[in-house]
Amino acid sequence: MPIASPAPLQDNPVRTPVSVIAGIIVVSALASALICYLVYFHAPSDVGGTHLRSLPLLNAVLNGLSTFALIEGYRHIRSRRIKLHRASMFAAFFFSSIFLVSYLTNFTLHGETHFNRLSPWWPFYWKLLLSHVLLSIIALPVILITFFLSLTERFTGHARLARYTFPIWLYVSITGVIVYVMQAAIR
């Protein structure tokens, strides 16, 4: 028995309120400001690293799971498997959300991880880290807006924005794992 292809998704004709987009951008800016505060101004509460020492590893695992879910979501949408695409993207969003909570907890407790600047890997590391951080700042509001468009059934806008969201989100997830591995291997 042949499998029927899913019916095309219909767009919600209601326009996206500017206040929603502005709210997403404000929340994203506040999250980025909190991270900046934790990195540059907050004194870590567990300098000795005695509590929750495995958070950086957990963060890398969550980034890896997000990467996997993103790739699966991409494969599913290319094959027009909408339900599987949606499930994969919700999984990626879940893993990334848990990552953000764990990341903030790690910075609150332990502060910044310092990389050996005398390492021959330093020039590569700081450029990778800089691109990761800058794209992370861009990724958060773009991911939230892309999800909002999907959840409110504005599929045309969702698809247009997702073309940019996917590679940014994927890059941030992959480089998050690479940064962790470099920090763990070269201290």
N, C-alpha and C positions, 0 to 999 in steps of 0.2 A: 504494500500500500504506500504510495508516494506521500511524502510529507509536504503539506501545503506551506508556501512561504507566508510569513506573517503579513497581515494587512499593514499598509503604510501608516505611520503615525501622523495624526492630525495635529496641527499647531493650535494652541490656545490663542484666540484672537485678541485677548486683553493685553494691553501694553504693560511692560514691566515698570512699576513705579520707580521714579528716580530716588525716592526716599529709601527704598530697599537696597539699591546699589550703593547709595551713600552710606547707609548703615553698615553694609558689609565692609566697605572701605575703612570706615571709622573703627570697627571692631578689629580689622586686620592691622591697622596702624597702631592701635592700643596693644595688641599682642606683640608686634615688633618692638614697640617702646618698652614693654615689660622685659623682653629678652635682652634688649640693649641695657636696661637698668641692671638686670641680673649679671650680665657679663662684665660691665664696666664700673658699676657703683656699689653693688650689693656685696657685703662681706659673707663668704660662704659660712654656713652654720656647722658644717662637719668637715673642717679643713683636713683632718686626719684620714678622712675617707673610711670611717668605720661603719657607717650605715649605708645600706643599699649600694654597695660597691659594684654590683653587677648592672646598674642602670645603663652605662654606656654600651655594654653588650646587648642588653634588651633593646636599646634604641636602634642598634645596627640590625638586629633581627627584625624589628618592626619595619624598618626601612626596606629590608630585603623582602619581607612579605608584601609590603605595599608595591614594590617593584614587580613582583610576580603577579599580583592582582591586576596591576595596570596593563601589563603585557597580555594577560588573559582577556581583559576587557577589550583591548584593542583587537585581538584576534576575533573575539565574538562579534564585535560590531562590524568588522570587515566581512564576516560571514552572515550578517543580518540576523544573528541570534540575539535579539533585543533583551529578552529576559535574562539570559546568561551574562550579557554585557552589563546590564543594570546590577546584577548580583556581584559581579567582579568589581565594579566601580564602587559599590557600597562597601565591599570588603577593603578596597584600597583606602577609601575615606576613613573607615573604622581604624585600620592600622595606622594611618597617618595621624588621626586624632589622638589615639593612645600614645603614639610616639611623642606628640607635642606635649602632652601632660607629663610623660616620663622625662622628656628633655628639660622642661621647666623645673621639675623636681630635682633632677641631677644638678642643674646649675644653681638652684637654691641651696642645695646641700654642699656641693663640692666645688663650685666655681668653674672657671675655665680650665681646660686641659692645655697645658703648654707643650708645644712641640719644640724639639731640639733645633735651634736656629743654626747650629754648627753642622747639622746633618747635610750631606750632599742632596738630600731629598727636599730640603727647605724651599728652594725656589719653585719647585713643582707644587709642593704642599700648600704654600700660602696662596698661590694663584688658583688652585683647585678650591681651597676653602673660601676665598673671596667670591668666586663665581657661584659656589654653593649658597653662601649667605645671601648674596644679592638676589639670586633667582628664588630663594626661599621667601624673601620679602615680597617679591612679585607673585609667587605661586599662591600664597594663602588667599588673597582676595579673588584671584582668577579662578581658583578651584571652587570657592564658595559661590561665586556668580554662576559658574558652569553648572554646579549642582542645582542652584536655585532655578535656572532656566529649564533643566530637565524635570525637576519636581513640579514645576508649574506648567508643564507640557508646552513649553516654547521650544520645540525641537529644532526648528530651523536655526534660531539663535544659539541654541546649545551646541549644535553640530559645528556651526561657524567658529564659536569660541573654543570648543574642544580641540580643534586643530592646533591651537596654540597652547592650550592648557596641558594636553597630553605630553608633548616633548619637554616642557618645563618641569612638570611634576615628575616625570620619569628621570630626568637629569638630576633633580634634587634628591630623589630617593636613592639612585645609584651612587651619586657622589657622597651621600651621607654614609653609606657603607664603606666606601673607599677611605673617607676621612677617618672613620673609626679604626679601620685596619691599620692605617698609617700611624695613628696616635698610639695604638696598642703595640705596634711593632717597633716604632722608633721614638723613644722618649728621651 
